[in-house]
């Protein structure tokens, strides 16, 4: 819901959980020019039944999906849900548009990093992984990671892990890890075929190619060879070897634009 207050447009969002509000109370986040700012919190009227507290955010024109073609690290914090819906843009008609991230309380399966599947939790480079996935999805105009296109009953985690391993590479898990059984199924899904009842022939469960091949099908003016190298660089399976945000900014694909 949007509204114009004192000549400035704002966005209202129902506050369902305190965890949605807590990150915005951190001074470094509240003052960051790169995060959509929380302007106010409105309590329901006294005596109102089933009323929600509402958060009032600054207005941003659009998100990354609709704009088709290091605060967190300094806090030792992680966003956990970098995706095209949560990268907001304004002033796209200007030489330097405004870009900010939003929704600090979320998380999704599409952008979940390998180390999270391991059960190791999130790290600063987990956001780098999410950024890489976000850029891949934006460039390809579709989600190649995550649960979309699942053709098996249940086992969403296994499907997501299989779709991660096919383009980027297989990762290993031990029996002591919580997701081991789902990982074991994912390995099977990633490498086997099934008989398609509609056409009667065999077809892979996961139809993706490796990441370089998928990106290589895009026009070079949309995704150059340097761009492909940059995305592969971001999507390193090993979170300890994956670049930090500052490392990523030194990549030849990004550096000339700074």
C-alpha positions as CSV (number, residue, x, y, z in Angstrom):
1,X,0.0,0.0,0.0
2,X,1.3,3.5,-0.9
3,X,0.3,6.9,0.2
4,X,1.4,10.5,-0.3
5,X,2.3,12.3,2.9
6,X,3.5,15.9,2.9
7,X,4.3,15.7,-0.9
8,X,6.4,12.6,-0.4
9,X,5.1,9.1,-1.3
10,X,5.7,6.3,1.2
11,X,4.9,2.6,1.5
12,X,3.0,0.9,4.3
13,X,3.7,-2.7,5.4
14,X,2.0,-4.6,8.1
15,X,4.3,-5.5,11.0
16,X,3.6,-9.2,11.7
17,X,6.8,-10.1,13.7
18,X,9.2,-8.0,15.7
19,X,12.0,-9.6,13.7
20,X,10.9,-7.4,10.8
21,X,11.5,-4.3,12.9
22,X,14.6,-5.2,14.8
23,X,17.2,-4.8,12.0
24,X,16.0,-1.3,11.3
25,X,16.9,-0.4,14.9
26,X,20.6,-1.0,14.3
27,X,22.1,2.5,13.8
28,X,24.4,1.5,10.9
29,X,21.4,0.1,9.0
30,X,19.1,3.0,9.9
31,X,21.7,5.5,8.6
32,X,22.8,3.5,5.5
33,X,22.1,5.2,2.1
34,X,22.0,1.7,0.6
35,X,19.0,0.3,2.5
36,X,15.4,1.4,2.2
37,X,14.7,3.5,5.2
38,X,12.0,2.9,7.9
39,X,10.4,6.3,8.5
40,X,7.9,5.4,11.2
41,X,5.9,2.7,13.0
42,X,2.1,3.3,13.4
43,X,0.3,1.5,16.2
44,X,-3.4,0.4,15.7
45,X,-6.0,2.7,17.2
46,X,-6.9,2.0,20.8
47,X,-9.7,-0.6,21.0
48,X,-9.2,-1.8,17.4
49,X,-9.6,-5.5,17.0
50,X,-7.1,-7.5,15.1
51,X,-5.2,-4.4,14.1
52,X,-1.6,-4.6,12.9
53,X,1.2,-2.2,13.7
54,X,2.4,-0.7,10.4
55,X,5.8,0.2,9.2
56,X,6.2,3.2,7.0
57,X,9.0,3.0,4.4
58,X,10.4,5.5,2.0
59,X,9.1,5.1,-1.5
60,X,11.1,3.5,-4.3
61,X,9.9,3.4,-7.9
62,X,10.4,-0.2,-8.8
63,X,12.4,-3.4,-8.2
64,X,15.1,-5.2,-10.2
65,X,12.6,-7.5,-12.0
66,X,10.7,-4.6,-13.4
67,X,13.9,-2.7,-14.4
68,X,15.0,-5.3,-16.9
69,X,17.6,-4.4,-19.3
70,X,29.4,-2.7,3.0
71,X,27.1,-2.1,5.7
72,X,26.3,-5.7,6.4
73,X,29.9,-6.9,6.3
74,X,31.1,-4.1,8.6
75,X,28.4,-5.3,11.1
76,X,29.3,-8.9,10.6
77,X,25.7,-9.3,9.6
78,X,24.0,-10.8,6.6
79,X,20.9,-9.8,4.6
80,X,19.9,-13.5,3.8
81,X,17.5,-12.6,1.0
82,X,19.1,-10.7,-1.8
83,X,16.9,-11.3,-4.8
84,X,15.4,-9.2,-7.6
85,X,12.3,-8.4,-5.6
86,X,14.4,-6.9,-2.8
87,X,16.6,-4.7,-4.9
88,X,14.7,-1.5,-5.3
89,X,15.4,1.4,-7.8
90,X,14.4,5.0,-8.3
91,X,15.3,7.7,-10.7
92,X,16.0,5.3,-13.6
93,X,15.9,8.2,-16.0
94,X,18.9,9.9,-14.3
95,X,22.6,9.2,-15.0
96,X,23.0,7.7,-11.5
97,X,19.8,5.9,-10.4
98,X,19.2,5.2,-6.7
99,X,19.6,1.5,-5.7
100,X,18.7,0.2,-2.2
101,X,18.0,-3.2,-0.6
102,X,14.8,-3.9,1.4
103,X,13.0,-6.7,3.4
104,X,15.7,-7.4,6.0
105,X,13.6,-10.2,7.7
106,X,13.2,-12.7,4.9
107,X,15.0,-15.6,3.3
108,X,14.2,-17.9,0.4
109,X,15.2,-21.2,-1.3
110,X,16.2,-19.7,-4.6
111,X,19.1,-17.7,-3.3
112,X,20.1,-20.0,-0.4
113,X,23.8,-20.5,-0.4
114,X,25.4,-24.0,-0.2
115,X,26.8,-23.5,3.3
116,X,23.2,-22.9,4.6
117,X,22.3,-26.3,3.1
118,X,25.2,-27.8,5.0
119,X,23.8,-26.4,8.2
120,X,26.8,-24.0,8.7
121,X,24.5,-20.9,8.9
122,X,24.9,-17.7,7.0
123,X,28.2,-15.8,6.5
124,X,29.0,-12.4,4.8
125,X,29.8,-14.3,1.6
126,X,26.4,-15.9,1.7
127,X,25.0,-12.6,0.5
128,X,27.6,-12.6,-2.3
129,X,26.1,-16.0,-3.4
130,X,22.6,-14.5,-3.3
131,X,23.7,-11.5,-5.4
132,X,25.2,-13.9,-7.9
133,X,21.9,-15.9,-8.2
134,X,19.9,-12.6,-8.4
135,X,22.0,-11.3,-11.3
136,X,21.7,-14.7,-13.1
137,X,17.9,-14.7,-12.7
138,X,17.7,-11.1,-13.8
139,X,19.8,-11.6,-16.9
140,X,18.0,-14.8,-17.9
141,X,14.5,-13.4,-17.0
142,X,13.7,-16.6,-15.1
143,X,14.6,-18.5,-12.0
144,X,17.0,-21.4,-12.7
145,X,17.7,-22.0,-9.0
146,X,15.1,-22.9,-6.4
147,X,11.8,-24.9,-6.4
148,X,10.3,-23.6,-9.6
149,X,9.5,-26.4,-12.0
150,X,9.5,-29.2,-9.4
151,X,8.0,-32.4,-10.9
152,X,8.3,-34.6,-7.8
153,X,6.0,-34.9,-4.8
154,X,7.4,-33.2,-1.7
155,X,11.2,-33.1,-1.2
156,X,11.5,-29.5,-2.0
157,X,14.9,-29.2,-0.4
158,X,16.2,-32.1,-2.5
159,X,14.9,-30.5,-5.7
160,X,16.5,-27.1,-4.8
161,X,19.9,-28.7,-4.0
162,X,19.8,-30.7,-7.3
163,X,19.1,-27.5,-9.3
164,X,22.0,-25.9,-7.5
165,X,24.4,-28.7,-8.2
166,X,23.7,-29.1,-11.9
167,X,24.8,-25.7,-13.0
168,X,27.5,-24.9,-10.3
169,X,28.8,-28.3,-9.2
170,X,28.2,-31.1,-6.7
171,X,28.9,-30.5,-3.0
172,X,29.4,-33.2,-0.4
173,X,27.5,-33.7,2.8
174,X,28.0,-36.2,5.7
175,X,25.4,-38.4,7.4
176,X,25.6,-36.3,10.5
177,X,24.2,-33.2,8.7
178,X,20.5,-32.4,9.0
179,X,19.8,-32.3,5.2
180,X,21.8,-35.5,4.4
181,X,18.8,-37.6,3.2
182,X,17.5,-34.7,1.0
183,X,21.1,-34.2,-0.3
184,X,21.3,-38.0,-1.2
185,X,18.1,-37.7,-3.1
186,X,19.3,-34.5,-4.8
187,X,22.4,-36.3,-6.0
188,X,20.1,-38.9,-7.6
189,X,17.9,-36.3,-9.2
190,X,20.8,-34.3,-10.6
191,X,22.3,-37.2,-12.4
192,X,19.4,-39.4,-13.6
193,X,16.5,-39.4,-16.0
194,X,12.9,-40.5,-16.0
195,X,10.5,-41.6,-18.7
196,X,8.3,-38.7,-19.7
197,X,4.7,-40.1,-19.9
198,X,3.8,-37.4,-22.5
199,X,6.4,-38.3,-25.1
200,X,7.4,-41.8,-23.9
201,X,11.2,-41.0,-24.0
202,X,13.7,-40.5,-21.3
203,X,14.3,-37.0,-19.9
204,X,16.6,-35.6,-17.2
205,X,14.9,-34.5,-14.0
206,X,17.1,-31.4,-14.0
207,X,17.3,-30.0,-17.5
208,X,19.8,-27.2,-16.8
209,X,23.4,-27.1,-18.2
210,X,26.4,-25.8,-16.4
211,X,26.3,-22.2,-15.6
212,X,28.7,-21.0,-18.2
213,X,26.6,-22.8,-20.9
214,X,23.4,-21.3,-19.7
215,X,24.8,-17.8,-19.6
216,X,26.6,-18.3,-22.9
217,X,23.2,-18.6,-24.7
218,X,22.5,-14.9,-23.8
219,X,23.4,-12.2,-26.3
220,X,26.9,-10.8,-25.8
221,X,25.6,-7.3,-25.6
222,X,23.5,-8.4,-22.6
223,X,26.0,-10.7,-20.9
224,X,29.6,-10.4,-22.0
225,X,32.3,-13.0,-21.4
226,X,33.6,-10.8,-18.6
227,X,30.1,-10.7,-17.1
228,X,30.0,-14.6,-17.3
229,X,33.4,-14.8,-15.6
230,X,32.2,-12.4,-12.9
231,X,29.0,-14.4,-12.1
232,X,31.0,-17.7,-12.0
233,X,33.4,-15.9,-9.6
234,X,30.5,-15.0,-7.3
235,X,29.0,-18.4,-7.3
236,X,31.8,-20.3,-5.7
237,X,30.5,-23.3,-3.8
238,X,33.1,-22.8,-1.0
239,X,32.0,-19.9,1.2
240,X,35.7,-19.5,2.4
241,X,36.9,-19.1,-1.2
242,X,34.0,-17.1,-2.4
243,X,34.9,-13.3,-2.8
244,X,33.8,-10.8,-0.2
245,X,31.9,-7.8,-1.4
246,X,35.1,-5.7,-1.5
247,X,36.8,-8.5,-3.5
248,X,33.9,-8.6,-6.0
249,X,34.2,-4.8,-6.6
250,X,37.8,-5.4,-7.8
251,X,36.7,-7.8,-10.6
252,X,37.5,-6.4,-14.1
253,X,33.8,-6.5,-15.0
254,X,32.8,-4.2,-12.2
255,X,35.9,-2.0,-11.7
256,X,35.7,0.1,-14.8
257,X,32.1,1.2,-13.9
258,X,33.0,2.5,-10.5
